[in-house]
Amino acid sequence: MLTGVCGGIGEYVGLDPTVVRVIAVILGFLSFGTALIAYIVCALVIPEI
């Protein structure tokens, strides 16, 4: 909800953004922070509409 990355991915894939956010949180815990770095990169790279 901070930068809209999960909402945008959810819209693109056709899933509810809440499901994508839950998956992102789970991946964040399981990847020892690598998913957080990927989220930040996506927030910087993906253009705003």
C-alpha distances in whole Angstrom, upper triangle without the diagonal:
4,6,5,8,7,7,10,12,12,13,16,17,17,15,13,9,10,13,11,9,12,14,12,12,16,16,15,18,21,20,21,18,19,16,14,16,16,12,13,16,14,11,15,17,15,16,14,15
4,6,8,9,10,12,14,15,16,18,19,20,18,16,13,13,16,14,11,14,16,13,13,17,17,15,18,21,20,20,17,18,15,13,15,15,11,11,14,12,9,12,15,14,14,13,15
4,6,8,9,9,12,13,14,15,17,19,18,16,13,14,16,14,12,15,16,13,15,18,18,16,20,22,21,21,18,18,15,13,14,13,9,9,11,9,6,9,11,10,11,9,12
4,6,5,6,8,10,10,12,14,15,14,13,9,11,14,11,10,14,15,12,14,18,17,17,20,22,21,22,19,19,15,14,15,14,10,11,13,10,8,11,12,10,10,9,11
4,5,5,6,9,10,11,12,14,13,13,9,12,13,9,9,13,13,10,13,16,15,14,18,19,18,20,17,16,12,12,13,11,7,9,10,7,6,10,10,8,10,10,12
4,5,5,6,8,10,10,12,10,9,6,8,9,6,6,9,9,8,10,13,13,13,16,17,17,19,16,16,12,12,14,12,9,11,13,10,10,13,14,11,13,13,14
4,6,5,6,9,10,10,9,8,5,8,10,7,8,11,12,11,14,16,16,16,20,21,21,23,20,20,16,16,17,15,12,14,15,12,11,15,15,12,13,12,13
4,5,5,6,9,10,10,10,8,11,12,10,11,14,14,13,16,18,17,18,21,22,22,24,21,20,16,16,17,15,12,14,14,11,10,13,13,9,10,10,10
4,5,5,6,8,8,9,8,11,11,7,10,13,12,11,14,16,15,16,19,20,19,22,19,18,14,15,16,13,11,14,14,10,11,14,13,10,12,13,13
4,5,5,6,5,6,5,8,8,6,9,11,11,11,14,16,15,17,20,20,20,23,21,20,16,17,19,16,14,17,17,14,14,18,17,14,15,15,15
4,6,5,6,7,7,11,11,10,12,15,15,15,18,19,19,20,23,24,24,26,24,23,19,20,21,18,16,19,19,15,15,18,17,14,15,14,13
4,6,8,10,10,14,13,11,14,16,15,15,19,20,19,21,24,24,23,26,24,22,19,20,21,18,16,18,18,14,15,18,16,12,14,14,13
4,6,9,10,13,11,10,13,15,13,14,18,18,17,20,23,22,22,25,24,22,18,20,21,18,17,20,19,16,17,20,18,15,17,17,17
4,7,9,12,11,10,14,15,14,16,19,20,19,22,24,24,24,27,26,24,21,22,24,21,19,22,22,18,19,22,21,18,19,19,18
4,6,8,7,7,10,12,11,13,16,16,17,19,21,21,22,25,24,23,19,20,23,20,18,21,21,18,19,22,21,18,20,19,19
4,5,5,7,9,10,11,13,15,16,17,19,21,22,23,25,24,23,19,20,23,20,18,21,22,19,19,22,22,19,20,19,19
4,5,5,6,9,10,10,12,14,15,16,19,20,20,23,21,21,17,17,19,17,14,17,19,16,15,19,19,16,18,17,17
4,5,5,6,9,10,11,12,14,15,17,18,20,21,20,20,17,17,20,18,15,18,20,18,17,21,22,19,21,20,20
4,5,5,6,9,10,11,12,14,16,17,18,20,19,19,16,17,20,18,16,19,20,18,18,22,22,20,22,21,22
4,5,5,6,9,10,10,12,14,15,16,18,17,17,13,14,16,14,12,16,17,14,15,18,18,16,19,18,20
4,5,5,6,9,10,10,13,14,15,17,15,16,12,12,15,14,11,14,16,14,14,18,18,17,19,18,20
4,5,5,6,9,10,11,12,14,16,15,16,13,13,17,16,13,17,19,17,17,21,22,20,23,22,24
4,5,5,6,8,10,10,12,14,14,14,10,12,15,14,12,16,17,16,17,20,20,19,22,22,24
4,5,5,6,9,10,10,12,11,11,7,9,12,10,9,12,14,12,13,17,17,16,20,20,22
4,5,5,6,9,10,11,10,11,9,9,13,12,11,13,16,15,16,19,20,19,22,22,24
4,5,5,6,9,10,11,12,9,11,14,14,13,16,18,17,18,22,22,22,25,25,27
4,5,5,6,8,9,9,6,9,11,11,11,14,15,15,17,19,20,20,23,24,26
4,6,5,6,6,7,5,6,9,10,9,12,14,14,15,18,19,19,23,23,26
4,6,6,7,9,8,9,12,13,13,15,18,18,19,22,23,23,26,27,30
4,6,8,9,9,11,13,13,14,17,18,19,20,23,24,24,27,28,31
4,6,5,6,9,10,11,12,14,16,16,18,20,21,22,25,27,29
4,6,8,9,10,12,13,15,16,18,19,21,22,23,27,28,31
4,5,5,7,9,10,11,13,14,15,17,19,20,23,24,28
4,5,5,6,9,10,11,12,14,16,17,18,22,23,26
4,5,5,6,9,10,10,12,14,15,16,19,21,23
4,5,5,6,9,10,10,13,14,15,18,19,23
4,5,5,6,9,10,11,12,14,17,19,22
4,5,5,6,9,10,10,12,15,17,20
4,5,5,6,9,10,10,14,15,18
4,5,5,6,9,10,13,14,18
4,5,5,6,8,12,14,17
4,5,5,6,9,11,14
4,6,6,8,9,13
4,6,8,10,13
4,6,9,13
4,7,9
4,6
4
